[in-house]
Amino acid sequence: MGHADYTLHTGTTGTTLSLDELWMPFTSNREFKADPRIVVRAEGMHYWDDRGNRIIDASSGLFCCAAGHARKEIAEAVHRQLGELDFVSPFLRAHPKSFELARRVAELTPGDLNRIFFVNSGSEAIDTAMKIALAYHQARGEAGRTMFVSRERAYHGVNFGGVALSGIVNNRRRYGPGVAGVVHMRHTQVPENRFTPGQGAHGAELADDLLRFVNLYGAENIAACFVEPIAGSSGCLVPPQGYLERLRRICDDHGILLVFDEVITGFGRTGQTFAAQSFAVTPDLMTMAKALTNAAQPMGAVAASERIHDTIMNAAQAGSIELFHGYTYSGHPAACAAGLATLDIYRRDGLFEHARALSPRFLDAMFSLEGSPHVTDIRGYGLFAAFDLAPDGAPGHRGFVLQKRLFDSGLNLKTTGDTCLVAPPFIASESDIDEIVSILRRTLASG
């Protein structure tokens, strides 16, 4: 590769950046460095690039900034915390805000998911949930339960456990077999539910794939079934009516733990705090991240049922470490301060309630794109929607080109292949929704 520089257009003289040293994640680095798009500021619903152009954020950063960008309350809370206590080892030591945040999160989780293990990302939350599942079955005398069931088109992060669970081929194909003993159910995007808002009427029987694996491998070998209540990164795949309930019954009948990955859907995206509450199905373990801190600090968590927690605790010898797992930055003081400030904003401003009230207008606007050039399907639930594009040559090419054109037209969103995902911050107004859909319609119509 040749040398790449970029001169920022902010200020009067400009600053030249060397683009060579940074290896960007999930990015065509060569293409980006030949044609960069640099963001320098954010506030509320918007980004600004280095040329001063305002870009409305239609994907909450990366499903993270549910309360809008650059919330001063969160920044001030982090600043105060760093001046008071910047770090203490989470091993054998603790600080007050980690307990406070765990209590506040547990107040929001469904059922008895009241034991909170802090991590630093959704990927770490997934691997942690896998370990907790294995430890639980060992503690109850069923150490043979080592297999995991996931789904095609699933995204469960990028650590080796999550890659093994992943049902997205490009996230797996270069990394070898990874974690053994993972099998995949079919995804739930079926043609009969095309252009259906909310939960489609077809596809509940796909949950019986789990039963097929029980009959093929034996329930006594399966530790847990991992699903995103709404499959997120691969395109807002809303569960068909009855599907999650059916998974729950099969897991209960065969001693399999049900794990919900709520890294995207958690904290209001579906109109309730968690999708588990929107769909009235409570898992045994639940992962979360992203909107937990409004992305102001890296943080994730696993919520475990009291039954699972107590089984692991009671099986360990007195005075011993019950779960040999954790991260240097688990429950970092600054991240806990950000989490507490974020939860305060959600409650004070009624943002989950606002998201729920705005959802019908948002979904109507998104589904009004039916008939736009190249749009082959639209799906949505809460403040989350996606539309598919007909491929143009190589898979993903049309989506890649469209996201660049949208950014240049003043709209930021996420694409996965030829699927565009829209998930605006909860502070959005009806006029913001209108602006997002207007830019989408205009850009799609232009070819």
TIKOLVO-125758 format. One line per 4 residues: their letters; for each residue x, y, z of C-alpha. Coordinates in steps of 0.05 Angstrom, whole numbers, padded with zeros to 5 digits. Example, Ala and Ser with C-alpha at 12.3 -4.5 7.8 and 13.67 -1.06 7.14 Angstrom:
AS = 00246 -00090 00156  00273 -00021 00143
This chain:
MGHA = 00000 00000 00000  00022 00071 -00014  00025 00127 00036  -00041 00162 00052
DYTL = -00050 00230 00083  -00113 00271 00095  -00117 00345 00109  -00174 00363 00156
HTGT = -00216 00422 00133  -00231 00447 00203  -00197 00511 00227  -00161 00562 00185
TGTT = -00097 00524 00170  -00118 00451 00170  -00084 00392 00202  -00054 00335 00162
LSLD = -00069 00265 00187  -00027 00204 00169  -00077 00149 00154  -00025 00094 00148
ELWM = -00017 00071 00220  -00090 00058 00240  -00120 -00009 00221  -00195 00005 00221
PFTS = -00244 -00049 00244  -00298 -00077 00197  -00275 -00028 00143  -00248 -00032 00073
NREF = -00185 00004 00095  -00157 00015 00026  -00222 00044 -00001  -00233 00088 00060
KADP = -00163 00117 00059  -00171 00133 -00015  -00236 00169 -00001  -00242 00186 00074
RIVV = -00303 00210 00111  -00282 00241 00177  -00329 00260 00234  -00304 00313 00282
RAEG = -00364 00331 00326  -00431 00305 00351  -00490 00333 00388  -00561 00308 00397
MHYW = -00585 00276 00333  -00526 00298 00290  -00454 00289 00270  -00412 00342 00235
DDRG = -00356 00325 00187  -00291 00364 00181  -00321 00406 00125  -00376 00431 00171
NRII = -00431 00388 00140  -00487 00366 00187  -00506 00292 00183  -00568 00265 00218
DASS = -00552 00200 00255  -00603 00147 00236  -00568 00090 00272  -00552 00119 00341
GLFC = -00478 00114 00326  -00478 00038 00324  -00543 00027 00364  -00506 00059 00423
CAAG = -00525 00132 00432  -00598 00122 00448  -00601 00186 00489  -00568 00226 00433
HARK = -00496 00248 00426  -00451 00286 00473  -00495 00286 00534  -00462 00335 00583
EIAE = -00491 00299 00644  -00453 00236 00626  -00389 00272 00609  -00391 00309 00675
AVHR = -00405 00245 00714  -00345 00211 00682  -00301 00273 00695  -00320 00274 00769
QLGE = -00308 00200 00776  -00239 00202 00744  -00219 00258 00792  -00243 00218 00851
LDFV = -00224 00146 00834  -00196 00129 00766  -00185 00054 00776  -00185 -00002 00827
SPFL = -00175 -00075 00811  -00242 -00111 00806  -00208 -00174 00833  -00214 -00177 00910
RAHP = -00230 -00102 00912  -00290 -00060 00893  -00317 00010 00890  -00387 00035 00908
KSFE = -00412 00053 00838  -00405 -00019 00813  -00454 -00043 00865  -00500 00016 00853
LARR = -00502 00005 00778  -00513 -00070 00786  -00573 -00055 00830  -00600 -00004 00781
VAEL = -00593 -00053 00723  -00625 -00109 00763  -00685 -00064 00776  -00696 -00062 00701
TPGD = -00685 -00134 00681  -00744 -00182 00676  -00758 -00241 00722  -00703 -00260 00770
LNRI = -00645 -00237 00725  -00617 -00200 00784  -00544 -00219 00785  -00501 -00174 00742
FFVN = -00431 -00188 00717  -00397 -00128 00685  -00353 -00132 00623  -00329 -00082 00570
SGSE = -00366 -00099 00507  -00420 -00142 00476  -00368 -00191 00452  -00342 -00201 00522
AIDT = -00413 -00208 00548  -00425 -00266 00500  -00362 -00304 00520  -00379 -00291 00593
AMKI = -00449 -00319 00584  -00420 -00381 00551  -00374 -00392 00610  -00429 -00381 00660
ALAY = -00472 -00432 00624  -00416 -00484 00626  -00401 -00469 00699  -00475 -00476 00717
HQAR = -00482 -00545 00686  -00418 -00568 00718  -00442 -00543 00785  -00506 -00583 00779
GEAG = -00470 -00646 00759  -00482 -00645 00684  -00412 -00629 00659  -00428 -00664 00593
RTMF = -00470 -00604 00571  -00417 -00569 00529  -00452 -00556 00463  -00484 -00490 00443
VSRE = -00540 -00475 00394  -00543 -00410 00355  -00575 -00387 00290  -00557 -00372 00218
RAYH = -00548 -00297 00208  -00534 -00288 00282  -00483 -00237 00305  -00455 -00249 00374
GVNF = -00391 -00208 00374  -00321 -00222 00350  -00286 -00260 00406  -00276 -00334 00391
GGVA = -00338 -00355 00428  -00380 -00304 00392  -00349 -00321 00325  -00367 -00394 00336
LSGI = -00439 -00374 00351  -00440 -00326 00293  -00482 -00345 00233  -00450 -00294 00186
VNNR = -00401 -00328 00140  -00352 -00271 00131  -00344 -00266 00206  -00322 -00339 00209
RRYG = -00289 -00361 00145  -00217 -00339 00158  -00211 -00362 00230  -00214 -00437 00227
PGVA = -00261 -00482 00268  -00257 -00438 00330  -00298 -00464 00390  -00323 -00534 00376
GVVH = -00392 -00560 00390  -00434 -00503 00362  -00493 -00517 00315  -00539 -00468 00281
MRHT = -00615 -00465 00273  -00644 -00432 00211  -00657 -00357 00213  -00728 -00331 00215
QVPE = -00732 -00287 00153  -00784 -00323 00111  -00814 -00298 00046  -00885 -00301 00073
NRFT = -00869 -00244 00122  -00841 -00195 00071  -00862 -00123 00083  -00895 -00141 00149
PGQG = -00888 -00091 00207  -00875 -00123 00274  -00880 -00198 00284  -00899 -00239 00222
AHGA = -00951 -00294 00225  -00906 -00346 00193  -00844 -00383 00218  -00857 -00402 00291
ELAD = -00843 -00475 00272  -00770 -00456 00258  -00760 -00460 00333  -00766 -00536 00325
DLLR = -00696 -00535 00296  -00674 -00535 00369  -00715 -00598 00380  -00681 -00630 00320
FVNL = -00614 -00618 00353  -00639 -00647 00418  -00659 -00710 00380  -00594 -00711 00341
YGAE = -00543 -00696 00396  -00581 -00710 00460  -00605 -00656 00507  -00555 -00679 00559
NIAA = -00499 -00651 00515  -00529 -00582 00501  -00513 -00525 00549  -00550 -00466 00520
CFVE = -00587 -00436 00461  -00565 -00365 00443  -00611 -00319 00404  -00619 -00245 00391
PIAG = -00693 -00231 00405  -00689 -00188 00342  -00629 -00209 00300  -00595 -00142 00293
SSGC = -00532 -00133 00253  -00556 -00179 00197  -00620 -00140 00185  -00673 -00131 00240
LVPP = -00702 -00201 00236  -00763 -00195 00280  -00784 -00261 00312  -00848 -00292 00283
QGYL = -00908 -00296 00328  -00899 -00353 00377  -00826 -00367 00359  -00791 -00344 00423
ERLR = -00846 -00376 00466  -00833 -00442 00430  -00758 -00437 00442  -00771 -00424 00515
RICD = -00815 -00486 00522  -00764 -00531 00487  -00708 -00505 00531  -00750 -00517 00594
DHGI = -00769 -00587 00572  -00696 -00607 00561  -00656 -00570 00614  -00624 -00522 00563
LLVF = -00609 -00451 00583  -00640 -00397 00539  -00595 -00337 00529  -00619 -00271 00498
DEVI = -00566 -00227 00466  -00596 -00158 00478  -00534 -00118 00461  -00574 -00082 00407
TGFG = -00646 -00089 00432  -00631 -00073 00505  -00648 -00007 00539  -00710 00016 00503
RTGQ = -00699 -00002 00429  -00763 -00044 00427  -00805 00005 00469  -00794 -00033 00533
TFAA = -00728 -00035 00572  -00711 -00102 00542  -00739 -00142 00484  -00752 -00198 00533
QSFA = -00806 -00154 00563  -00834 -00133 00495  -00842 -00206 00475  -00860 -00231 00545
VTPD = -00807 -00286 00544  -00755 -00286 00600  -00688 -00319 00586  -00640 -00351 00637
LMTM = -00582 -00306 00617  -00582 -00239 00581  -00525 -00200 00551  -00524 -00124 00542
AKAL = -00477 -00068 00524  -00481 -00008 00476  -00537 00036 00504  -00519 00017 00576
TNAA = -00472 00077 00578  -00498 00114 00516  -00429 00095 00486  -00394 00147 00529
QPMG = -00351 00092 00560  -00341 00020 00538  -00384 -00027 00580  -00425 -00090 00575
AVAA = -00458 -00137 00624  -00489 -00205 00634  -00552 -00212 00675  -00560 -00281 00705
SERI = -00619 -00312 00740  -00612 -00320 00815  -00620 -00395 00805  -00559 -00398 00760
HDTI = -00518 -00352 00804  -00535 -00389 00868  -00521 -00458 00838  -00451 -00436 00819
MNAA = -00439 -00403 00886  -00463 -00461 00927  -00422 -00512 00889  -00356 -00478 00906
QAGS = -00316 -00491 00969  -00321 -00439 01023  -00271 -00383 01013  -00255 -00403 00941
IELF = -00266 -00365 00876  -00332 -00388 00849  -00323 -00366 00777  -00254 -00362 00748
HGYT = -00269 -00307 00699  -00265 -00232 00693  -00231 -00173 00659  -00182 -00120 00684
YSGH = -00234 -00067 00668  -00296 -00103 00692  -00340 -00051 00725  -00290 00005 00713
PAAC = -00306 00066 00756  -00313 00114 00697  -00358 00065 00659  -00402 00055 00721
AAGL = -00408 00131 00728  -00429 00135 00655  -00479 00079 00663  -00512 00111 00724
ATLD = -00517 00179 00689  -00546 00145 00627  -00599 00108 00667  -00616 00174 00701
IYRR = -00628 00207 00634  -00671 00150 00608  -00715 00154 00670  -00717 00230 00678
DGLF = -00732 00244 00605  -00779 00185 00595  -00739 00163 00534  -00764 00091 00533
EHAR = -00835 00116 00535  -00819 00167 00481  -00789 00112 00437  -00851 00070 00447
ALSP = -00897 00128 00429  -00855 00147 00367  -00852 00076 00341  -00917 00076 00300
RFLD = -00898 00140 00264  -00827 00113 00252  -00851 00046 00225  -00903 00078 00180
AMFS = -00849 00124 00152  -00801 00067 00140  -00853 00023 00107  -00872 00081 00061
LEGS = -00807 00064 00025  -00840 00002 -00004  -00837 00010 -00079  -00773 00051 -00078
PHVT = -00721 00029 -00129  -00684 -00035 -00110  -00721 -00044 -00043  -00740 -00118 -00037
DIRG = -00764 -00122 00036  -00775 -00079 00097  -00779 -00102 00170  -00785 -00065 00235
YGLF = -00804 -00065 00309  -00800 -00009 00360  -00749 00042 00337  -00711 -00008 00295
AAFD = -00721 -00023 00221  -00684 -00049 00161  -00694 -00054 00087  -00661 -00100 00036
LAPD = -00634 -00080 -00031  -00631 -00121 -00094  -00558 -00140 -00106  -00519 -00102 -00158
GAPG = -00463 -00148 -00181  -00422 -00172 -00122  -00463 -00182 -00058  -00459 -00120 -00014
HRGF = -00436 -00073 -00069  -00502 -00035 -00074  -00507 -00027 00001  -00436 -00003 00007
VLQK = -00445 00049 -00047  -00511 00072 -00018  -00484 00084 00052  -00430 00130 00023
RLFD = -00481 00167 -00018  -00527 00175 00041  -00471 00203 00084  -00455 00254 00030
SGLN = -00529 00271 00029  -00529 00283 00104  -00551 00216 00133  -00511 00165 00173
LKTT = -00535 00093 00179  -00507 00023 00183  -00506 -00026 00126  -00492 -00100 00128
GDTC = -00483 -00125 00058  -00543 -00102 00019  -00585 -00089 00081  -00593 -00019 00111
LVAP = -00608 -00013 00185  -00644 00047 00216  -00645 00057 00291  -00651 00131 00310
PFIA = -00636 00158 00379  -00696 00161 00427  -00693 00237 00428  -00716 00238 00355
SESD = -00777 00280 00338  -00828 00267 00284  -00792 00318 00240  -00727 00280 00250
IDEI = -00761 00216 00226  -00788 00254 00166  -00719 00280 00149  -00688 00211 00154
VSIL = -00739 00179 00108  -00739 00238 00060  -00663 00230 00050  -00671 00155 00042
RRTL = -00727 00163 -00009  -00690 00216 -00049  -00625 00178 -00050  -00657 00112 -00069
ASG = -00695 00147 -00125  -00631 00176 -00153  -00606 00108 -00173
